[in-house]
């Protein structure tokens, strides 16, 4: 990776780290499905307009509408809603650490779909460390009260990203920016009836300026801009290098939660993040020699 690639990587960790802060702010005023709908609808409009201005045809994406709908469900609609709800029960920093499990679960999903190579000892140990980190992060209070449901929601969101990985693999031949716009449009179509039936957003009290600012930031900064940077990084450095951002997002989110929301950074969060990141380092394969499993 070049110096510019590393700068893009650090730049990407900021908007994705901010998303957990925005979810926390919005959760105090809006229900989860409405938050998720606002995020994807605004981002879809921005990315769609950008593609139209660039003269990109939507024909290749309409031919893959089933995969686009599935991707919109797994990469946007369900995980965004789960994080929005989960953060009403747990801190933004905790949610971001659970999000770091996505690469660990992705390895298992690709393995189950027959899309990964043979597992090395590093990968097996990395997966086990990832789950051990979740146990440490959750702590002894996870099995009682609302913490359990918040933890499960955030972990379920990470699992959705993992289930979306095989679908992404089927669409690798399409322009990445178009796939991003396609999944955002699809998730908007999914969330419009869901939010209308469950939340009835037109009957909700008007959000404050603070909430509007968080929603616009979530849609433009943490979604539209973040996708643009991410897919540019994938094109420059490859998906494996782009995945390194997962090492940085929890650190950004924990710091923002502490500085802006005054959320305490618990020992469990630090230890859990450390164990999960150690597992990611083993899965990444660049930090230690790979050893074939027998």
Rosetta silent file (secondary structure, phi, psi, omega in degrees, C-alpha in Angstrom):
SEQUENCE: XXXXXXXXXXXXXXXXXXXXXXXXXXXXXXXXXXXXXXXXXXXXXXXXXXXXXXXXXXXXXXXXXXXXXXXXXXXXXXXXXXXXXXXXXXXXXXXXXXXXXXXXXXXXXXXXXXXXXXXXXXXXXXXXXXXXXXXXXXXXXXXXXXXXXXXXXXXXXXXXXXXXXXXXXXXXXXXXXXXXXXXXXXXXXXXXXXXXXXXXXXXXXXXXXXXXXXXXXXXXXXXXXXXXXXXXXXXXXXXXXXXXXXXXXXXXXXXXXXXXXXXXXXXXXXXXXXXXXXXXXXXXXXXXXXXXXX
SCORE:     score description
SCORE:     0.000 S_00000001
   1 L     0.000  138.412  178.825    0.000    0.000    0.000 S_00000001
   2 L   -82.772  172.979  177.965    1.202    3.485   -0.856 S_00000001
   3 H   -61.431  -37.387  179.428    1.151    6.474    1.458 S_00000001
   4 H   -65.335  -37.236  177.740   -2.003    7.701   -0.293 S_00000001
   5 H   -62.596  -42.585  179.235   -3.681    4.337    0.336 S_00000001
   6 H   -65.424  -37.419  176.975   -2.908    4.589    4.045 S_00000001
   7 H   -64.011  -40.843  176.778   -4.270    8.141    4.129 S_00000001
   8 H   -62.826  -38.341 -179.783   -7.494    6.934    2.493 S_00000001
   9 H   -63.872  -47.318  178.027   -7.694    4.147    5.064 S_00000001
  10 H   -64.351  -38.852  179.626   -7.365    6.548    7.996 S_00000001
  11 H   -63.253  -37.372 -178.891   -9.821    8.944    6.327 S_00000001
  12 H   -68.879  -32.236 -177.823  -12.386    6.151    5.965 S_00000001
  13 H   -65.843  -24.073 -177.732  -12.198    5.204    9.639 S_00000001
  14 H   -72.182  -55.365  179.938  -13.499    8.651   10.642 S_00000001
  15 H   -63.870  -34.952  178.155  -16.924    8.687    8.881 S_00000001
  16 H   -72.297  -33.127  174.157  -17.564    5.036    9.757 S_00000001
  17 H   -68.013  -35.597  178.709  -16.559    5.689   13.355 S_00000001
  18 H   -65.852  -26.182 -175.519  -18.888    8.713   13.402 S_00000001
  19 H   -59.168  -34.760 -179.121  -21.847    6.548   12.346 S_00000001
  20 H   -71.530  -33.487  173.558  -22.094    5.027   15.835 S_00000001
  21 H   -65.273  -45.629 -179.843  -22.147    8.507   17.365 S_00000001
  22 H   -62.333  -42.188  177.547  -24.898    9.582   14.954 S_00000001
  23 H   -57.475  -43.211 -177.378  -26.967    6.462   15.733 S_00000001
  24 H   -63.906  -42.535  179.810  -26.759    7.249   19.451 S_00000001
  25 H   -65.787  -45.094 -176.980  -27.926   10.832   18.959 S_00000001
  26 H   -68.838  -32.444 -177.537  -30.782    9.844   16.635 S_00000001
  27 H   -61.591  -20.229  179.338  -31.947    6.991   18.869 S_00000001
  28 L   -78.087  -13.949 -174.826  -33.110    9.503   21.470 S_00000001
  29 L  -127.538  -25.167 -174.305  -35.662   11.025   19.054 S_00000001
  30 L  -127.226  149.840  176.526  -36.466    8.617   16.207 S_00000001
  31 L   -75.407  160.374 -171.106  -37.358    4.896   15.966 S_00000001
  32 H   -58.409  -46.568 -176.671  -34.847    2.496   14.329 S_00000001
  33 H   -65.164  -35.141  177.622  -36.558    1.858   10.985 S_00000001
  34 H   -67.872  -39.152  176.322  -37.048    5.570   10.388 S_00000001
  35 H   -61.505  -48.359 -179.544  -33.373    6.232   11.162 S_00000001
  36 H   -62.134  -41.488  179.448  -32.284    3.487    8.748 S_00000001
  37 H   -63.080  -46.311  178.788  -34.670    4.758    6.056 S_00000001
  38 H   -59.394  -40.736 -179.387  -33.431    8.329    6.359 S_00000001
  39 H   -62.071  -51.163 -174.061  -29.832    7.157    6.116 S_00000001
  40 H   -76.101  -33.404 -177.279  -30.217    5.071    2.968 S_00000001
  41 H   -66.629  -46.038  179.576  -32.740    7.309    1.195 S_00000001
  42 H   -66.102  -44.921  179.981  -30.590   10.442    1.404 S_00000001
  43 H   -64.293  -38.381  178.569  -27.405    8.543    0.529 S_00000001
  44 H   -63.940  -40.875  178.993  -29.131    6.784   -2.396 S_00000001
  45 H   -62.971  -41.999 -178.513  -30.312   10.117   -3.799 S_00000001
  46 H   -67.929  -49.834 -179.564  -26.803   11.591   -3.590 S_00000001
  47 H   -66.851  -39.050  177.741  -24.993    8.585   -5.100 S_00000001
  48 H   -61.640  -42.175  177.866  -27.695    8.090   -7.737 S_00000001
  49 H   -65.038  -38.183  179.196  -27.406   11.719   -8.800 S_00000001
  50 H   -64.743  -41.930  178.513  -23.612   11.419   -8.955 S_00000001
  51 H   -66.398  -40.544  179.028  -23.822    8.333  -11.192 S_00000001
  52 H   -63.324  -40.816  178.801  -26.400    9.997  -13.433 S_00000001
  53 H   -65.521  -31.232  178.848  -24.165   13.069  -13.776 S_00000001
  54 L   -83.396   -2.394  178.111  -21.260   10.789  -14.692 S_00000001
  55 L    75.472   24.950  179.730  -23.376    9.104  -17.368 S_00000001
  56 L   -81.523  126.852 -179.315  -23.279    5.655  -15.726 S_00000001
  57 L   -77.021  143.613  178.298  -26.020    3.373  -17.069 S_00000001
  58 L   -91.727   -1.986 -176.998  -28.239    1.521  -14.577 S_00000001
  59 H   -55.567  -45.522 -179.378  -28.916   -1.336  -17.016 S_00000001
  60 H   -61.492  -27.183 -176.004  -26.275   -3.700  -15.542 S_00000001
  61 H   -84.015  -33.886  177.534  -27.763   -3.242  -12.076 S_00000001
  62 H   -68.613  -27.061  176.986  -31.384   -3.807  -13.062 S_00000001
  63 L   -69.538  -20.104 -179.157  -30.351   -7.155  -14.577 S_00000001
  64 L  -113.770   37.876 -172.247  -29.148   -8.203  -11.116 S_00000001
  65 H   -64.341  -31.087  178.953  -32.122   -6.845   -9.183 S_00000001
  66 H   -65.304  -46.628  178.457  -32.534   -9.977   -7.044 S_00000001
  67 H   -65.746  -35.814  178.834  -28.952   -9.770   -5.792 S_00000001
  68 H   -64.112  -42.195  178.022  -29.309   -6.015   -5.337 S_00000001
  69 H   -64.461  -42.233  179.012  -32.389   -6.482   -3.164 S_00000001
  70 H   -63.919  -41.423  179.486  -30.633   -9.169   -1.126 S_00000001
  71 H   -66.797  -41.409  177.345  -27.579   -6.958   -0.741 S_00000001
  72 H   -61.600  -35.430  178.692  -29.731   -3.996    0.267 S_00000001
  73 H   -69.328  -47.556 -172.165  -31.400   -6.176    2.903 S_00000001
  74 H   -83.275  -32.051 -176.395  -28.187   -7.677    4.333 S_00000001
  75 H   -94.637  -20.932 -175.286  -25.780   -4.747    3.981 S_00000001
  76 H  -127.842  -65.679 -167.908  -28.084   -1.848    4.774 S_00000001
  77 H   -58.048  -53.878 -176.470  -31.716   -2.343    5.805 S_00000001
  78 H   -73.325  -51.351 -177.496  -31.341   -4.967    8.545 S_00000001
  79 H   -65.249  -37.616  178.347  -27.933   -4.045   10.053 S_00000001
  80 H   -62.697  -40.672  178.876  -28.627   -0.294   10.074 S_00000001
  81 H   -66.759  -40.831  179.956  -31.940   -0.926   11.845 S_00000001
  82 H   -65.745  -42.250  177.624  -30.310   -3.307   14.338 S_00000001
  83 H   -64.899  -41.240  179.921  -27.533   -0.858   15.185 S_00000001
  84 H   -60.951  -40.435  178.806  -30.047    1.980   15.559 S_00000001
  85 H   -76.718  -42.579 -177.899  -32.087   -0.118   18.003 S_00000001
  86 H   -60.101  -34.711 -178.041  -29.123   -1.750   19.721 S_00000001
  87 L   -76.742   -4.132  169.261  -27.571    1.604   20.568 S_00000001
  88 L   -78.709  -11.048 -176.729  -30.644    2.527   22.602 S_00000001
  89 L  -115.955  -26.383 -179.388  -29.455   -0.216   24.985 S_00000001
  90 L  -128.673  167.701 -178.058  -25.652   -0.161   24.743 S_00000001
  91 L   -73.844  160.890  178.641  -23.031    2.544   24.223 S_00000001
  92 H   -64.594  -36.383  178.669  -21.867    3.653   20.779 S_00000001
  93 H   -65.358  -41.329  177.139  -18.347    2.419   21.547 S_00000001
  94 H   -61.229  -43.920  179.053  -19.627   -1.052   22.479 S_00000001
  95 H   -60.062  -39.207 -178.578  -21.626   -1.228   19.244 S_00000001
  96 H   -67.641  -33.574  178.514  -18.524   -0.336   17.215 S_00000001
  97 H   -69.561  -39.698  174.543  -16.513   -3.129   18.841 S_00000001
  98 H   -62.147  -35.865  177.905  -19.231   -5.646   17.965 S_00000001
  99 H   -60.373  -29.695  179.538  -19.079   -4.281   14.417 S_00000001
 100 L   -67.439  -10.325  175.437  -15.418   -5.316   14.312 S_00000001
 101 L   -76.822  -11.349 -176.352  -16.639   -8.928   14.366 S_00000001
 102 H   -55.902  -46.934  178.302  -17.904   -8.527   10.780 S_00000001
 103 H   -62.891  -35.483  178.395  -14.610   -9.652    9.134 S_00000001
 104 H   -63.145  -47.501  179.690  -14.409  -12.651   11.486 S_00000001
 105 H   -69.383  -30.285  177.772  -17.955  -13.713   10.595 S_00000001
 106 H   -63.878  -40.240  177.470  -17.294  -12.952    6.914 S_00000001
 107 H   -57.489  -43.700  179.647  -14.480  -15.490    6.872 S_00000001
 108 H   -67.787  -40.000 -179.992  -16.907  -18.130    8.134 S_00000001
 109 H   -64.951  -42.983  178.732  -19.637  -17.090    5.664 S_00000001
 110 H   -67.366  -36.029  176.532  -17.265  -17.263    2.682 S_00000001
 111 H   -63.192  -45.245 -179.886  -15.962  -20.603    3.929 S_00000001
 112 H   -64.681  -31.931 -179.795  -19.531  -21.971    4.168 S_00000001
 113 L   -85.417    0.933  179.854  -20.274  -20.699    0.651 S_00000001
 114 L    71.813   26.910 -175.862  -17.152  -22.375   -0.744 S_00000001
 115 L  -109.893    9.508  177.919  -15.620  -19.033   -1.721 S_00000001
 116 L  -123.548  160.996  178.559  -12.487  -19.138    0.430 S_00000001
 117 L   -77.696 -172.879  179.669   -9.329  -21.177    0.285 S_00000001
 118 L   -62.904  145.139  179.881   -8.228  -23.749    2.860 S_00000001
 119 L   -76.880  131.751  172.201   -8.216  -22.595    6.462 S_00000001
 120 E   -92.370  169.589  176.004   -4.803  -22.070    8.055 S_00000001
 121 H   -60.097  -35.954  179.293   -4.135  -22.336   11.766 S_00000001
 122 H   -57.652  -41.917 -177.888   -3.989  -18.547   11.809 S_00000001
 123 H   -68.761  -42.866  178.991   -7.566  -18.325   10.574 S_00000001
 124 H   -60.898  -46.668  179.957   -8.909  -20.860   13.037 S_00000001
 125 H   -65.843  -37.977  178.720   -7.201  -19.115   15.960 S_00000001
 126 H   -61.096  -42.404  178.482   -8.292  -15.713   14.603 S_00000001
 127 H   -63.922  -44.779 -179.686  -11.940  -16.800   14.516 S_00000001
 128 H   -63.982  -39.149  177.794  -11.731  -18.204   18.055 S_00000001
 129 H   -65.067  -37.246  178.120  -10.096  -15.004   19.315 S_00000001
 130 H   -58.615  -47.529 -179.676  -12.874  -12.985   17.694 S_00000001
 131 H   -69.790  -34.107  176.090  -15.550  -14.873   19.614 S_00000001
 132 H   -63.909  -37.399  177.885  -13.473  -14.736   22.802 S_00000001
 133 H   -63.546  -36.771  177.168  -13.313  -10.956   22.386 S_00000001
 134 H   -63.381  -41.960  179.525  -17.111  -10.802   22.188 S_00000001
 135 H   -62.727  -44.116  179.746  -17.375  -12.727   25.470 S_00000001
 136 H   -65.212  -43.163 -179.201  -14.897  -10.371   27.154 S_00000001
 137 H   -61.867  -45.574 -177.408  -16.631   -7.302   25.721 S_00000001
 138 H   -64.115  -39.859  177.528  -20.087   -8.414   26.812 S_00000001
 139 L    72.926  179.786 -175.792  -18.882   -9.111   30.351 S_00000001
 140 H   -68.862  -18.266 -178.205  -20.822  -10.756   33.180 S_00000001
 141 H   -85.169   -4.323 -173.061  -23.800   -8.367   32.821 S_00000001
 142 H   -67.915  -26.784 -174.798  -24.554   -9.447   29.249 S_00000001
 143 H   -87.159    3.255  179.389  -26.799  -12.330   30.257 S_00000001
 144 L  -131.845  150.020  172.478  -29.194  -10.161   32.236 S_00000001
 145 H    68.978 -160.586 -174.320  -31.372   -7.180   31.472 S_00000001
 146 H   -74.186  -20.661 -179.085  -31.365   -5.028   28.351 S_00000001
 147 H   -56.794  -39.147 -178.824  -27.626   -5.350   27.752 S_00000001
 148 H   -58.606  -47.447 -176.715  -28.140   -8.841   26.331 S_00000001
 149 H   -69.386  -36.711  176.559  -30.591   -7.658   23.666 S_00000001
 150 H   -65.226  -43.050  177.525  -28.447   -4.675   22.734 S_00000001
 151 H   -61.661  -45.760 -178.595  -25.369   -6.888   22.408 S_00000001
 152 H   -64.061  -37.263  178.810  -27.264   -9.449   20.322 S_00000001
 153 H   -63.028  -45.533 -179.229  -28.638   -6.722   18.039 S_00000001
 154 H   -68.395  -38.769  177.044  -25.174   -5.322   17.333 S_00000001
 155 H   -67.531  -37.999  176.023  -23.687   -8.785   16.850 S_00000001
 156 H   -62.786  -36.368  177.110  -26.592   -9.673   14.546 S_00000001
 157 H   -62.980  -43.409  177.253  -25.849   -6.558   12.476 S_00000001
 158 H   -62.714  -37.376  177.358  -22.237   -7.694   12.048 S_00000001
 159 H   -64.337  -34.777  177.457  -23.545  -11.120   11.029 S_00000001
 160 H   -62.937  -42.844  177.076  -25.700   -9.516    8.322 S_00000001
 161 H   -58.331  -39.966  179.867  -22.605   -7.899    6.789 S_00000001
 162 H   -64.956  -42.629  179.556  -20.977  -11.330    6.756 S_00000001
 163 H   -66.439  -24.673  178.410  -23.969  -12.939    5.015 S_00000001
 164 H   -77.923  -15.758 -176.549  -23.823  -10.203    2.389 S_00000001
 165 H   -61.250  -45.933  177.713  -20.206  -11.043    1.472 S_00000001
 166 H   -61.858  -32.443  177.104  -21.041  -14.014   -0.823 S_00000001
 167 H   -67.462  -43.086  176.667  -23.597  -11.820   -2.612 S_00000001
 168 H   -58.432  -37.487 -179.422  -20.950   -9.130   -3.079 S_00000001
 169 H   -63.305  -33.311  178.896  -18.659  -11.781   -4.549 S_00000001
 170 H   -71.189  -18.882 -175.809  -21.267  -12.543   -7.238 S_00000001
 171 L  -108.536   16.874 -176.143  -21.320   -8.868   -8.243 S_00000001
 172 L   -63.810  -21.942 -178.522  -17.560   -8.273   -8.418 S_00000001
 173 L   -79.342   -8.206  179.696  -17.736   -7.793  -12.192 S_00000001
 174 L   -93.499  154.310  177.243  -19.905   -4.666  -11.787 S_00000001
 175 L   -58.502  128.737 -175.587  -18.534   -1.165  -11.063 S_00000001
 176 H   -57.243  -39.049 -179.491  -18.248   -0.856   -7.261 S_00000001
 177 H   -64.572  -35.417  177.424  -19.833    2.602   -7.127 S_00000001
 178 H   -68.235  -37.540  177.012  -22.836    1.274   -9.019 S_00000001
 179 H   -64.300  -41.401  178.417  -23.189   -1.652   -6.614 S_00000001
 180 H   -60.338  -47.492  179.149  -23.114    0.794   -3.696 S_00000001
 181 H   -65.024  -39.926 -179.457  -25.848    2.924   -5.263 S_00000001
 182 H   -62.412  -42.641 -179.356  -27.847   -0.167   -6.231 S_00000001
 183 H   -71.572  -31.555  177.436  -27.877   -1.582   -2.717 S_00000001
 184 H   -69.897  -40.874  176.584  -28.831    1.794   -1.242 S_00000001
 185 H   -63.863  -42.912  179.700  -31.738    2.179   -3.671 S_00000001
 186 H   -62.687  -43.780 -178.826  -32.823   -1.403   -2.930 S_00000001
 187 H   -68.202  -30.304  174.571  -32.679   -0.892    0.822 S_00000001
 188 H   -63.691  -44.313  178.573  -34.717    2.294    0.456 S_00000001
 189 H   -62.653  -33.028  178.665  -37.424    0.337   -1.367 S_00000001
 190 H   -73.011  -41.798 -172.033  -37.376   -2.259    1.437 S_00000001
 191 H   -81.538  -22.581  179.900  -37.478    0.237    4.294 S_00000001
 192 H   -58.693  -55.253  179.391  -40.206    2.552    2.962 S_00000001
 193 H   -68.102  -34.396 -179.562  -43.089    0.089    3.589 S_00000001
 194 H   -63.501  -47.898  179.724  -41.433   -1.310    6.744 S_00000001
 195 H   -66.463  -36.360  179.778  -41.051    2.118    8.362 S_00000001
 196 H   -64.149  -40.733 -177.937  -44.549    3.158    7.211 S_00000001
 197 H   -74.764  -40.596 -172.471  -46.154    0.097    8.823 S_00000001
 198 H   -91.060  -48.435 -171.725  -44.139    0.016   12.054 S_00000001
 199 L   -94.624  -26.819 -173.074  -43.048    3.590   12.809 S_00000001
 200 L    46.589   66.888 -172.161  -45.618    5.736   10.950 S_00000001
 201 H   -58.886  -28.422 -179.360  -42.986    8.506   10.595 S_00000001
 202 H   -66.818  -18.215 -179.113  -45.536   11.139    9.561 S_00000001
 203 H   -96.776   -1.633 -177.733  -47.097   10.895   13.025 S_00000001
 204 L   -79.535  152.948  173.314  -43.812   11.336   14.928 S_00000001
 205 L   -61.124  148.793 -179.832  -42.838   14.613   16.618 S_00000001
 206 L   -62.599  131.771  179.194  -40.601   16.817   14.475 S_00000001
 207 L   -66.344  154.535  176.614  -36.912   16.012   15.113 S_00000001
 208 L   -74.127  168.261  176.727  -34.682   18.661   16.649 S_00000001
 209 H   -61.498  -34.662  177.847  -31.979   20.438   14.656 S_00000001
 210 H   -61.538  -43.385  179.765  -29.448   18.224   16.465 S_00000001
 211 H   -67.769  -41.236  177.513  -31.203   15.104   15.194 S_00000001
 212 H   -60.839  -41.673  177.830  -31.451   16.504   11.650 S_00000001
 213 H   -61.823  -41.376  178.571  -27.732   17.254   11.733 S_00000001
 214 H   -65.259  -38.804 -179.225  -26.986   13.696   12.899 S_00000001
 215 H   -67.886  -43.672  178.047  -29.195   12.223   10.151 S_00000001
 216 H   -64.295  -41.862  177.032  -27.585   14.308    7.415 S_00000001
 217 H   -62.867  -41.060  178.968  -24.141   13.419    8.767 S_00000001
 218 H   -62.362  -41.807 -176.913  -25.071    9.737    8.906 S_00000001
 219 H   -76.536  -47.508 -173.915  -26.333    9.754    5.318 S_00000001
 220 H   -84.168  -46.650 -176.183  -23.774   11.997    3.629 S_00000001
 221 H   -79.588  -52.310 -172.243  -20.630   11.510    5.710 S_00000001
 222 H   -85.672   -7.673 -178.232  -20.964    7.947    7.022 S_00000001
 223 H  -122.743  -69.084 -175.907  -22.710    6.459    3.985 S_00000001
 224 H   -62.307  -53.961 -179.689  -22.401    8.309    0.657 S_00000001
 225 H   -66.187  -42.201 -178.724  -18.894    9.714    1.224 S_00000001
 226 H   -61.956  -42.221  177.266  -17.695    6.620    3.095 S_00000001
 227 H   -62.299  -41.727 -179.591  -18.800    4.318    0.265 S_00000001
 228 H   -61.284  -44.133  178.236  -17.058    6.533   -2.288 S_00000001
 229 H   -67.103  -43.022 -177.111  -13.791    6.409   -0.304 S_00000001
 230 H   -61.308  -48.882 -177.056  -14.135    2.692    0.424 S_00000001
 231 H   -71.377  -26.905  172.678  -14.666    1.624   -3.163 S_00000001
 232 H   -67.398  -40.415  178.444  -11.865    3.880   -4.341 S_00000001
 233 H   -65.557  -40.590  177.194   -9.609    2.191   -1.788 S_00000001
 234 H   -59.765  -43.325 -179.560  -10.761   -1.249   -2.965 S_00000001
 235 H   -66.325  -34.856 -177.183   -9.901   -0.306   -6.555 S_00000001
 236 H   -81.719  -44.409 -168.985   -6.463    1.034   -5.548 S_00000001
 237 H  -117.776   -7.234 -179.973   -5.335   -1.444   -2.899 S_00000001
 238 L    92.158  156.671 -176.680   -7.678   -4.432   -3.112 S_00000001
 239 H   -64.947  -32.994 -179.156  -10.414   -5.656   -0.740 S_00000001
 240 H   -64.516  -43.259  177.886   -7.987   -7.322    1.685 S_00000001
 241 H   -68.130  -38.324  179.917   -6.154   -4.052    2.318 S_00000001
 242 H   -62.414  -30.354 -179.324   -9.432   -2.128    2.526 S_00000001
 243 L   -65.292  -16.681  178.951  -10.568   -4.494    5.310 S_00000001
 244 L   -60.541  -18.227  179.708   -7.822   -3.039    7.510 S_00000001
 245 H   -61.205  -25.416 -179.006  -10.209   -0.180    8.277 S_00000001
 246 H   -65.881  -18.295  175.104  -11.971   -2.501   10.728 S_00000001
 247 H   -71.910  -28.456 -169.629   -8.928   -2.180   12.997 S_00000001
 248 H   -97.992  -29.432 -174.886   -9.437    1.573   13.243 S_00000001
 249 H   -58.424  -46.364  179.980  -13.212    2.100   13.404 S_00000001
 250 H   -60.631  -36.468  179.981  -13.663    0.915   17.038 S_00000001
 251 H   -64.899  -43.084  177.742  -10.857    3.204   18.194 S_00000001
 252 H   -63.073  -46.548 -176.792  -12.467    6.187   16.450 S_00000001
 253 H   -66.564  -41.372  178.407  -15.947    5.345   17.766 S_00000001
 254 H   -61.955  -42.813 -179.945  -14.775    4.755   21.342 S_00000001
 255 H   -65.401  -44.144 -179.752  -12.929    8.092   21.334 S_00000001
 256 H   -65.305  -42.261  178.500  -15.889    9.995   19.862 S_00000001
 257 H   -60.111  -37.597  179.653  -18.339    8.385   22.288 S_00000001
 258 H   -73.737  -43.326 -175.413  -16.148    9.439   25.202 S_00000001
 259 H   -74.986  -41.087 -173.592  -15.400   12.979   23.976 S_00000001
 260 H   -92.896  -44.408 -174.773  -18.834   13.920   22.619 S_00000001
 261 H  -100.570   -2.357 -178.624  -21.310   11.787   24.584 S_00000001
 262 L    60.224   30.707  175.625  -19.222   11.359   27.761 S_00000001
 263 L   -75.128  132.117  178.399  -19.580    7.584   27.500 S_00000001
 264 L   -70.187  141.708  174.570  -17.102    5.828   29.793 S_00000001
 265 L   -92.335  104.262 -173.526  -14.520    3.605   28.103 S_00000001
 266 L   -79.643  159.898  176.633  -14.788    0.447   30.196 S_00000001
 267 H   -63.033  -38.313  177.807  -12.054   -2.070   30.806 S_00000001
 268 H   -59.339  -42.107 -179.680  -14.257   -4.740   29.172 S_00000001
 269 H   -63.417  -43.921 -179.634  -14.509   -2.631   26.008 S_00000001
 270 H   -66.127  -45.589 -179.439  -10.745   -2.140   25.803 S_00000001
 271 H   -66.837  -44.045  178.888   -9.936   -5.775   26.510 S_00000001
 272 H   -61.318  -43.799  178.023  -12.645   -7.064   24.168 S_00000001
 273 H   -61.497  -41.793 -179.652  -11.509   -4.748   21.385 S_00000001
 274 H   -62.139  -42.404 -179.407   -7.916   -5.857   21.905 S_00000001
 275 H   -68.442  -42.394  178.321   -8.788   -9.564   21.669 S_00000001
 276 H   -63.524  -43.363 -179.913  -10.980   -9.067   18.574 S_00000001
 277 H   -66.417  -32.911  174.235   -8.300   -6.965   16.865 S_00000001
 278 H   -63.519  -39.824  176.047   -5.711   -9.658   17.656 S_00000001
 279 H   -63.794  -40.290  177.763   -8.010  -12.140   15.924 S_00000001
 280 H   -63.880  -37.157  178.796   -8.316   -9.807   12.931 S_00000001
 281 H   -61.967  -40.025  177.641   -4.535   -9.539   12.750 S_00000001
 282 H   -68.346  -41.274  178.597   -4.298  -13.331   12.484 S_00000001
 283 H   -64.640  -35.893 -178.126   -7.071  -13.452    9.874 S_00000001
 284 H   -62.766  -36.306  172.168   -5.391  -10.708    7.861 S_00000001
 285 L    84.153    0.341 -178.535   -2.342  -12.932    7.421 S_00000001
 286 L   -98.956  -15.756 -172.497    0.272  -10.207    7.037 S_00000001
 287 L   -91.150  -27.565  178.548    1.401   -9.885   10.613 S_00000001
 288 L  -134.167  150.411  178.167    2.387  -13.512   11.273 S_00000001
 289 L   -59.933  142.064  179.183    3.486  -16.342    8.961 S_00000001
 290 L   -79.198  136.350  177.785    0.608  -18.519    7.797 S_00000001
 291 L  -118.781  125.053 -178.799    0.627  -22.112    9.048 S_00000001
 292 E   -66.385  137.592  177.572   -1.377  -24.723    7.193 S_00000001
 293 L   -79.213  148.035  179.901   -3.948  -26.565    9.254 S_00000001
 294 L  -102.570    0.000    0.000   -3.678  -30.328    9.362 S_00000001
